[in-house]
Amino acid sequence: MPIYEYQCDHCGRVEEVLQKITDESLTRCNHCSGKLHKLISQSSFHLKGTGWYVTDYAGKSKTQSNAQKPETASKTAESGESKPTTEGTSSNDD
């Protein structure tokens, strides 16, 4: 059942009431007997089960980004070491 909010025109008090959709709207304030009007408020809901981003895909982006970074490349970059290469060298065995 949804929770509806009503505000009194006379005293300004806001009341939250748990009602069925088919129930009649409240018209009188319980505090001062002033006229009530229904407020439009933001509703919240939680998507449960599988197939939603929160349950199935949120953790995968972290594990994929960690898997793409090889540990040896990051350790080499941190220490500033470079591997010697033999390209471009020639032997002078003439």
Secondary structure, DSSP 8 states (H G I E B T S, - for coil): --EEEEEETTT--EEEEE--TTS----B-TTT--BEEEE---------SSSSIIIIITTHHHHHHHHHS-HHHHHHHHHT------TT------
